[in-house]
Amino acid sequence: MKFMLFHLMPYAYLDLNYTDKYESAWVTLPNTYFDPEKGHELYERYLGELELGDQMGFDAIGVNEHHQNAYGLMPIPSVIAGALSRKIKGKLAVLGRALPLLNNPLVVAEEFSMLDQLTGGRLIAGFVRGIGGEYHSWGANPTESHERFLEAHDLILRAWTEPGPFHFEGKHYDFEYVNLWPRPYQKPHPPVWIPSSGSIETVMWAAQHKYTYLQTYSPVAAVKKNLEQYKIEAQKAGYTATPEQMGWMAPIYVAETDERALAEAKPHIEAFANKFLKKPFEMRLPPGYVSMKSLKGVMQAKVSQTVDRTAEEILASGSFICGSVETVRNTLLERQRDMGYGHQLCLMQFGTLPADLTRKNMELFTTRVMPFLRERIGAEAAAIA
């Protein structure tokens, strides 16, 4: 089991009374709610948390991309990754860049090549389509999302691996000169990971390409279903999926007892789910964004984003893990045994969780939960082998 400290960098100072006037912290919430001085403070704090996580022993540090919202302040995640590249010693993951939103995907090829060079080959390259709200913010056509994603992916992989210059001509992108400088440090290219909300086409495609598939924040039933589907698709493609090819991102909070964990985390869990993450249906799923085939799976994973729920209801769905050291240990051990994934992405700051509780959470997890799981899961894997 490998552990990644994942961060969304939310605007934790958000006035939660915004719901008196606006239905979501995405797309249409006026940017007058953002205080630049507090924003600077948050960036300093969040970079410090990620650097601390590397020092505490996380195998990797992960950042991602979101646009025009209070949920995540990383519209250009490679800027944050660049700031981290000289500080951290472990893997650095950008999970990921939203390829269909770009008029020139070679920007991502260049950014990731630079990061791979700066880290000496420690970059993990994440590709995503971008969630529904991004298509409103970016003015992009959601009906072209799949096509643009696949074509952009092909362009980037060719730019990384083929000698240039060469001509790339597709339906959406046409470049007379593809001639990447710098080239990636890793050969043939950085490992590609595919985070997803549960689109069946994405699960199938990731398995066919033997890319690591990551299920994003979702009820545990949806996580299990999609990881099982990945294993099935891998078998169809002629190989057996390994734990290294599957992962799950979940918010986690650890305290001394179950009661204290819930008391400390409850307002921040509810702010995360009911304020920062909440979006109306049309914002989550703009027309044409997902196929009818994928709609059911995505809805199973994300239906909770339209209604307010208590922390207790959220924990019952299995999408959020909260409790004592023993409870969190046992929960994660049970989930890993049941689903067989090898990457646990740990969201240890969520919503309005303050700096002191975030650091406490990280310290308890890295000193008392993470070593236990590494030893136990490693021993069980060795016994099977």
Backbone torsions as a table, in degrees:
resi	resn	phi	psi	omega
1	MET	NA	128.4	174.9
2	LYS	-108.4	146.2	-175.8
3	PHE	-120.2	129.0	178.0
4	MET	-117.1	130.2	171.4
5	LEU	-82.8	114.4	-176.4
6	PHE	-109.2	141.9	-177.4
7	HIS	-133.9	140.1	174.9
8	LEU	-99.4	-17.7	-176.9
9	MET	53.2	59.9	178.8
10	PRO	-73.6	161.9	173.7
11	TYR	-82.4	86.6	-170.7
12	ALA	-66.4	-14.2	178.5
13	TYR	-90.4	11.2	-176.9
14	LEU	-56.9	132.1	173.3
15	ASP	-71.8	106.9	-173.9
16	LEU	-70.9	-7.0	174.7
17	ASN	-78.7	4.5	178.9
18	TYR	-58.4	-24.2	-177.6
19	THR	-67.5	-11.4	173.9
20	ASP	-65.9	-26.1	-177.0
21	LYS	-119.7	-29.4	-172.6
22	TYR	-128.8	144.8	-173.4
23	GLU	-87.8	-9.1	-176.2
24	SER	-154.4	154.4	174.1
25	ALA	-87.7	11.0	-178.7
26	TRP	-113.0	146.4	165.5
27	VAL	68.1	-58.1	-170.4
28	THR	-107.7	-3.8	178.1
29	LEU	-69.6	120.8	-176.2
30	PRO	-57.2	141.7	-178.9
31	ASN	-75.7	1.7	171.9
32	THR	-68.3	-14.6	174.6
33	TYR	-73.5	-13.0	-179.5
34	PHE	-93.5	122.9	176.0
35	ASP	-97.7	114.8	-176.3
36	PRO	-57.7	-36.6	-179.7
37	GLU	-67.5	-40.5	176.9
38	LYS	-70.2	-32.8	176.6
39	GLY	-61.5	-44.5	177.4
40	HIS	-59.4	-43.4	179.0
41	GLU	-59.4	-42.4	-179.2
42	LEU	-66.9	-42.6	178.4
43	TYR	-59.9	-42.9	177.7
44	GLU	-60.9	-44.3	-179.3
45	ARG	-64.3	-48.1	-174.0
46	TYR	-67.5	-40.1	175.1
47	LEU	-61.2	-38.6	176.8
48	GLY	-63.4	-38.8	179.0
49	GLU	-65.7	-40.4	179.3
50	LEU	-67.8	-41.2	177.0
51	GLU	-64.8	-39.0	177.6
52	LEU	-64.5	-40.3	178.9
53	GLY	-60.3	-38.8	176.4
54	ASP	-62.8	-43.0	179.0
55	GLN	-66.3	-31.1	-179.0
56	MET	-77.9	-10.5	173.7
57	GLY	112.3	7.8	172.7
58	PHE	-60.9	143.1	-179.1
59	ASP	-71.0	-28.0	-177.2
60	ALA	-152.3	158.9	175.4
61	ILE	-117.7	132.0	-175.6
62	GLY	-123.7	138.1	175.2
63	VAL	-129.7	167.5	-178.8
64	ASN	-148.6	-175.3	-172.3
65	GLU	-120.2	128.4	170.2
66	HIS	-145.9	155.6	-173.8
67	HIS	-126.5	135.6	168.4
68	GLN	54.5	58.0	176.2
69	ASN	-159.9	169.3	178.0
70	ALA	-89.1	-8.1	-175.8
71	TYR	-70.8	-38.0	-178.0
72	GLY	-150.5	123.9	-174.5
73	LEU	-97.3	42.8	179.3
74	MET	-128.7	65.4	178.7
75	PRO	-62.6	-29.2	175.6
76	ILE	-122.8	87.9	-172.8
77	PRO	-64.9	-22.6	179.1
78	SER	-67.3	-22.3	174.4
79	VAL	-65.6	-46.4	178.1
80	ILE	-65.7	-44.0	179.6
81	ALA	-61.0	-39.0	177.6
82	GLY	-63.3	-39.5	178.4
83	ALA	-64.9	-29.7	-178.6
84	LEU	-86.5	-20.8	-166.5
85	SER	-60.2	-32.3	-178.7
86	ARG	-91.2	-6.2	-175.1
87	LYS	-100.4	-44.8	-171.9
88	ILE	-88.6	155.8	-177.0
89	LYS	-107.6	-18.7	-179.1
90	GLY	-88.8	-164.9	178.8
91	LYS	-69.3	151.6	178.2
92	LEU	-125.2	118.5	-174.6
93	ALA	-115.2	128.3	170.8
94	VAL	-104.2	105.4	-170.2
95	LEU	-119.9	83.4	-9.5
96	GLY	-147.0	-162.5	176.4
97	ARG	-95.0	134.4	-176.2
98	ALA	-83.5	94.3	-170.7
99	LEU	-63.1	-41.9	-175.5
100	PRO	-66.6	-16.1	-178.6
101	LEU	-78.3	-12.2	-170.3
102	LEU	-96.2	137.8	172.1
103	ASN	-78.5	-21.9	179.1
104	ASN	-137.3	94.8	-179.7
105	PRO	-65.5	-13.2	176.6
106	LEU	-63.1	-20.3	174.4
107	VAL	-58.1	-43.0	179.5
108	VAL	-68.4	-41.6	177.0
109	ALA	-56.6	-42.4	-179.9
110	GLU	-69.9	-47.8	-179.0
111	GLU	-57.5	-48.9	-176.7
112	PHE	-68.8	-34.4	176.1
113	SER	-64.1	-42.1	177.4
114	MET	-62.1	-46.0	179.7
115	LEU	-63.7	-37.5	178.1
116	ASP	-65.2	-37.1	176.2
117	GLN	-68.2	-46.1	-178.1
118	LEU	-60.9	-34.9	-178.0
119	THR	-93.0	-0.8	-178.6
120	GLY	64.7	35.2	175.8
121	GLY	91.5	27.7	179.7
122	ARG	-107.6	13.1	-177.9
123	LEU	-84.6	139.4	166.5
124	ILE	-110.9	123.5	-174.8
125	ALA	-97.3	116.7	178.3
126	GLY	-103.4	133.6	176.2
127	PHE	-116.9	131.6	176.7
128	VAL	-135.0	164.0	173.2
129	ARG	-83.7	-21.5	-173.2
130	GLY	88.8	135.8	-177.5
131	ILE	-74.0	167.4	-170.6
132	GLY	-53.1	-40.6	-178.2
133	GLY	-60.6	-29.8	-178.8
134	GLU	-63.2	-29.9	-177.3
135	TYR	-72.2	-28.8	171.8
136	HIS	-70.7	-47.7	-177.4
137	SER	-64.3	-34.3	-173.2
138	TRP	-97.4	-5.7	-178.1
139	GLY	64.6	32.5	-177.5
140	ALA	-97.5	152.6	-178.3
141	ASN	-83.4	111.1	-176.8
142	PRO	-67.3	-22.9	-179.0
143	THR	-70.2	-17.6	178.7
144	GLU	-98.0	3.7	-171.1
145	SER	-56.8	-51.0	-177.6
146	HIS	-63.1	-47.5	-178.7
147	GLU	-60.5	-45.6	-178.1
148	ARG	-66.9	-38.1	178.3
149	PHE	-60.7	-50.9	-176.5
150	LEU	-63.6	-41.9	-179.1
151	GLU	-69.1	-40.5	178.3
152	ALA	-63.8	-42.1	176.6
153	HIS	-56.5	-48.7	-178.7
154	ASP	-61.5	-40.8	178.9
155	LEU	-62.3	-46.1	-178.0
156	ILE	-64.6	-44.9	-179.6
157	LEU	-63.1	-40.1	177.9
158	ARG	-67.1	-39.6	178.7
159	ALA	-61.8	-36.2	179.8
160	TRP	-72.4	-31.7	-166.9
161	THR	-113.5	-20.5	-177.1
162	GLU	-100.5	139.5	175.2
163	PRO	-62.3	139.4	178.7
164	GLY	-109.2	172.6	0.6
165	PRO	-83.0	149.2	172.7
166	PHE	-140.5	163.6	-178.9
167	HIS	-96.4	126.4	173.4
168	PHE	-109.8	123.2	179.8
169	GLU	-129.5	115.8	177.4
170	GLY	-131.1	-169.7	179.9
171	LYS	-72.6	-39.0	-174.7
172	HIS	-106.5	-22.3	-176.3
173	TYR	-131.3	134.9	179.1
174	ASP	-141.2	112.3	-178.4
175	PHE	-127.4	119.8	-179.2
176	GLU	-66.1	-36.7	-177.0
177	TYR	-125.6	107.1	170.8
178	VAL	-108.6	112.2	-169.7
179	ASN	-153.6	75.9	-165.8
180	LEU	-70.2	124.1	169.4
181	TRP	-130.3	125.0	-5.5
182	PRO	-79.1	163.0	172.9
183	ARG	-87.3	160.1	-180.0
184	PRO	-63.0	153.5	176.0
185	TYR	-73.9	-42.8	-178.3
186	GLN	-77.2	147.6	-179.5
187	LYS	-118.5	132.2	3.4
188	PRO	-79.0	-18.1	179.6
189	HIS	-170.1	168.9	176.7
190	PRO	-59.8	149.9	176.7
191	PRO	-61.2	140.7	-177.4
192	VAL	-104.4	126.6	176.4
193	TRP	-116.6	146.7	-176.2
194	ILE	-123.2	98.1	172.0
195	PRO	-76.4	147.1	-178.8
196	SER	-155.7	155.1	174.6
197	SER	-83.8	-6.8	178.4
198	GLY	122.4	17.2	175.1
199	SER	-63.1	126.1	-177.6
200	ILE	-62.1	-37.2	178.2
201	GLU	-62.3	-38.1	179.7
202	THR	-68.2	-42.1	177.7
203	VAL	-59.3	-48.1	-179.2
204	MET	-61.8	-45.7	-176.9
205	TRP	-65.1	-43.2	179.5
206	ALA	-61.6	-42.8	179.3
207	ALA	-64.9	-42.0	180.0
208	GLN	-61.1	-32.8	-179.4
209	HIS	-92.7	-0.2	-177.7
210	LYS	59.9	30.2	175.5
211	TYR	-83.7	151.9	174.2
212	THR	-68.9	127.2	-179.7
213	TYR	-102.5	131.5	179.5
214	LEU	-118.9	123.0	173.4
215	GLN	-84.9	124.1	179.8
216	THR	-79.3	177.5	-176.4
217	TYR	-43.3	112.9	-174.1
218	SER	-158.2	157.7	171.4
219	PRO	-57.6	148.0	-173.2
220	VAL	-61.4	-30.1	178.5
221	ALA	-63.2	-39.0	178.7
222	ALA	-70.3	-37.4	177.6
223	VAL	-60.4	-49.6	-178.4
224	LYS	-60.7	-44.0	-179.0
225	LYS	-59.6	-45.8	-175.6
226	ASN	-74.2	-35.0	176.1
227	LEU	-68.6	-36.4	175.4
228	GLU	-64.5	-38.8	178.4
229	GLN	-64.3	-38.1	177.5
230	TYR	-60.3	-44.1	179.8
231	LYS	-62.2	-40.6	178.4
232	ILE	-63.0	-45.0	-179.1
233	GLU	-66.5	-33.9	176.5
234	ALA	-63.6	-43.1	177.4
235	GLN	-60.0	-41.7	178.1
236	LYS	-62.0	-32.3	-179.2
237	ALA	-83.8	-0.5	173.4
238	GLY	95.9	17.3	177.9
239	TYR	-145.6	167.5	177.9
240	THR	-102.4	123.6	179.8
241	ALA	-65.6	139.7	178.1
242	THR	-104.3	161.6	175.9
243	PRO	-54.6	-32.1	-179.9
244	GLU	-61.6	-18.7	-176.3
245	GLN	-96.7	5.9	-176.8
246	MET	-137.5	143.0	178.7
247	GLY	-151.9	168.6	-178.3
248	TRP	-144.6	133.8	175.6
249	MET	-101.5	125.5	178.5
250	ALA	-140.9	139.4	169.2
251	PRO	-67.4	140.4	-176.4
252	ILE	-135.3	138.2	172.9
253	TYR	-137.9	128.4	-178.1
254	VAL	-120.4	136.1	174.0
255	ALA	-141.5	-173.5	-173.7
256	GLU	-69.3	-33.4	178.8
257	THR	-138.0	165.1	176.6
258	ASP	-61.3	-41.1	-177.3
259	GLU	-65.5	-43.2	-179.4
260	ARG	-69.0	-38.1	179.0
261	ALA	-59.8	-47.0	-179.4
262	LEU	-66.2	-41.3	-179.6
263	ALA	-61.9	-42.9	-178.0
264	GLU	-72.9	-38.3	-172.4
265	ALA	-91.5	-22.4	-170.4
266	LYS	-50.5	-53.3	-178.0
267	PRO	-63.5	-29.5	-177.3
268	HIS	-82.0	-33.6	172.9
269	ILE	-62.0	-46.2	-177.7
270	GLU	-69.1	-35.4	175.9
271	ALA	-65.2	-42.6	179.4
272	PHE	-59.7	-50.3	-173.9
273	ALA	-78.1	-39.3	-171.0
274	ASN	-96.9	-13.2	180.0
275	LYS	-117.8	-63.4	-174.0
276	PHE	-67.1	-38.5	-172.6
277	LEU	-93.4	-18.1	-172.2
278	LYS	-69.6	133.0	178.1
279	LYS	-144.2	145.7	174.5
280	PRO	-67.6	159.4	-174.4
281	PHE	-55.1	-45.3	-175.6
282	GLU	-67.9	-21.6	177.8
283	MET	-81.9	-35.2	179.1
284	ARG	-73.2	-39.9	-174.2
285	LEU	-130.5	76.5	177.5
286	PRO	-62.9	153.4	-176.6
287	PRO	-53.7	128.0	177.2
288	GLY	87.6	-2.6	-176.7
289	TYR	-68.1	-40.4	176.9
290	VAL	-125.7	153.8	176.9
291	SER	-75.9	163.5	176.1
292	MET	-60.4	-33.4	180.0
293	LYS	-63.1	-37.4	-177.1
294	SER	-88.3	-17.9	-171.0
295	LEU	-57.8	-42.9	-177.9
296	LYS	-62.0	-45.1	-179.3
297	GLY	-65.0	-42.0	179.7
298	VAL	-66.4	-40.3	178.7
299	MET	-63.7	-38.9	178.2
300	GLN	-61.5	-37.4	-178.1
301	ALA	-78.3	-29.6	-167.9
302	LYS	-123.5	6.3	-175.7
303	VAL	-59.9	-27.8	-176.5
304	SER	-67.5	-12.5	-175.3
305	GLN	-78.5	2.6	179.8
306	THR	-107.9	-10.0	-176.2
307	VAL	-128.6	149.8	175.4
308	ASP	-78.4	140.2	179.2
309	ARG	-136.7	154.4	175.2
310	THR	-78.4	162.3	176.9
311	ALA	-59.1	-37.8	-179.9
312	GLU	-62.6	-39.5	178.0
313	GLU	-67.6	-38.8	179.4
314	ILE	-64.7	-44.2	179.1
315	LEU	-64.3	-35.8	-179.3
316	ALA	-65.0	-27.9	179.3
317	SER	-75.0	-14.2	-179.2
318	GLY	82.3	3.4	-179.0
319	SER	-78.9	-18.7	-177.0
320	PHE	-129.9	137.2	-179.1
321	ILE	-114.0	123.8	-175.0
322	CYS	-147.9	132.3	177.5
323	GLY	163.4	-168.0	177.4
324	SER	-70.0	172.5	177.1
325	VAL	-55.8	-47.0	-178.8
326	GLU	-64.0	-41.9	179.9
327	THR	-63.8	-45.4	-179.1
328	VAL	-67.7	-41.6	175.1
329	ARG	-54.8	-54.1	-174.9
330	ASN	-64.9	-37.9	-179.9
331	THR	-64.2	-48.5	-178.4
332	LEU	-68.2	-37.3	177.8
333	LEU	-63.4	-43.6	178.6
334	GLU	-63.9	-42.6	-179.9
335	ARG	-64.4	-42.6	-178.5
336	GLN	-66.8	-41.5	177.8
337	ARG	-61.8	-39.4	-175.9
338	ASP	-73.7	-37.7	-171.8
339	MET	-109.5	-18.7	173.3
340	GLY	72.4	24.7	179.1
341	TYR	-86.0	157.4	-175.3
342	GLY	-113.1	-5.1	-179.0
343	HIS	-125.2	120.9	174.2
344	GLN	-106.2	111.7	175.5
345	LEU	-89.4	121.3	-170.8
346	CYS	-108.4	111.4	174.7
347	LEU	-90.3	101.2	-171.2
348	MET	-102.2	-10.4	167.6
349	GLN	-120.7	129.9	-176.6
350	PHE	-144.9	137.6	176.7
351	GLY	57.5	-118.1	-175.4
352	THR	-101.0	11.4	-177.6
353	LEU	-56.6	123.2	-175.1
354	PRO	-76.3	170.3	-173.7
355	ALA	-61.9	-41.0	-176.2
356	ASP	-66.3	-40.8	178.7
357	LEU	-73.1	-32.0	176.3
358	THR	-63.2	-46.0	-179.2
359	ARG	-65.7	-42.1	177.4
360	LYS	-60.1	-44.0	178.3
361	ASN	-57.9	-48.0	-179.6
362	MET	-63.8	-41.0	-178.4
363	GLU	-65.1	-45.1	179.2
364	LEU	-65.6	-39.7	-178.3
365	PHE	-67.5	-45.3	-174.8
366	THR	-76.3	-24.9	-178.2
367	THR	-95.7	-26.0	-172.5
368	ARG	-125.1	-21.5	179.3
369	VAL	-100.4	-52.5	-174.3
370	MET	-60.1	-47.8	179.8
371	PRO	-62.2	-39.1	178.5
372	PHE	-60.3	-46.9	-177.6
373	LEU	-68.0	-39.8	177.4
374	ARG	-59.7	-45.9	-178.3
375	GLU	-67.6	-47.0	-175.8
376	ARG	-68.4	-48.9	-179.0
377	ILE	-67.0	-37.3	177.1
378	GLY	-63.5	-41.3	179.2
379	ALA	-65.7	-40.8	180.0
380	GLU	-67.0	-38.3	179.0
381	ALA	-66.8	-39.7	179.8
382	ALA	-65.6	-38.2	-179.3
383	ALA	-64.9	-37.8	178.8
384	ILE	-68.7	-40.1	-179.9
385	ALA	-66.0	NA	NA
